[in-house]
């Protein structure tokens, strides 16, 4: 994510979530913080998420996206 945010060729980021839940591992705080920092700075790149399934830690990260899209069953 940091590389994508720093790369001028990248216009935005699209993340597909397929996370049925489970154990939260190290790094989730860092991923959330990276997404939050991008959103808070002026001119941050848009981050969209597609949620087929986004439970538990997956939803934690998805909630940091600028926009979420879900399938009918999502």
Secondary structure, 3 states (H helix, E strand, C coil): CHHHHHCCCCCEEEEEEEECCCCCCCCHHHHHHHHHHHHHCCCCCEEEEEEEEECCHHHHHHCCCCEEEECCCC
